[in-house]
Amino acid sequence: MKRFFVKTIDETVDEVASTVRSVERGVYESTRPVRRKVLSRFPILFALLTTFGVASIFFAFERIITEINFLYERPWLILFVGVFILVFTGSLYKNLNKRL
């Protein structure tokens, strides 16, 4: 009985995943011409907005860290935590990419 439910759930999840993939492809294909037009018409605007967004995020992180005395007094800890997070997310990405 348990195997029946597991098999049914697996089949349902696979079917939903394939439906989501096909919807994603359809949305991507239908919006690609519009996105290309906007990007080609305003490349400098998008570059400036992207740069401002990234700089704002970095500035906000810096301000948050300076507000937390424990982290502000230990910059090496911040460096090691940052490197650990990058290594962890990189290996997670690599493992997830292998499974797909």
N, C-alpha and C positions, 0 to 999 in steps of 0.2 A: 504494500500500500504506500509506504514511504517513497519507494523508488518511482512509483507512478506520479506522485505529486512533484517530486524533484524533476522528473523528466518533463512534466507539463509546465512547470515553472521555467525550466531552461528553454523550452521551445517558445514560450511566451516572451521571455526576455530577448531571445534571438530575433523573434519576429518584430518586436518593438524597436530593437536596435537597427534592424534593416530598414524599417519604416522611417526612423529618424534620419538615417543616413541618406535615404532617397529624398526626404524633405529638405535636408541641408543642401544637397546637390542642386535641387530645384531652385531654392532661394538664392544660392550662390550664382547659378547661371542666369537667373532673371535680374539680379542686381549688379552683375559685373559690368555691363555697358554704362550704367549710370555712375558707378564708382569711378570708372576710368575717365569719364567725361569730367567729373568734378575735380579729380586729382590732376588731370592734364590742364584744366583751365586755371586752377589756383594752386600751383605747386609750392610757391613761396609761403602762402598763407598756411597751408597744412604743415610745412616744415617749421614755421614759427610757432604754431599752436602746439605741435608735438614737443618742440624744444622747451617751450614754456611749461607744459605739463610735466615733463620729466624733471626739469629744474625745480619746480614747485614741490614735487614729491620728495626730492633729495633735501631740499631746504626744510620741509616739514619734519622729516625724520631727524635731521640734525637738531632742530629746535626741541623735539620731543626728548631726544637723548640728553640734551643739556638740562632739561627739567628734572630728570631722574638722577639724583646725586650718585647713587650706586654705580650706574653706568658711566656717568660723566667722569668719575674719579678713576675708572678702570678702562682706558681706551684699548688696551690689549685684549681684554675680555670681549669687547665689541668686535674687534678684528677677528678673533677666533670663532665667535658665534656666527659672524657673517660668513666666514669661510666654510664653517660646518654646514650652514644652511645651503650655501651654493653647492657643496659636494653632495649633500643629501638630495636636494631637488634634481641635480644632474643625474645621479644614479637612479632616482625614482623615475625620471623621464626616460632614461635608457631602458629600464626594466619594463616600463609600460609600453614603450615603443616596440620591444621584442614580442610582447604578447599580442599585439595587434597585427 
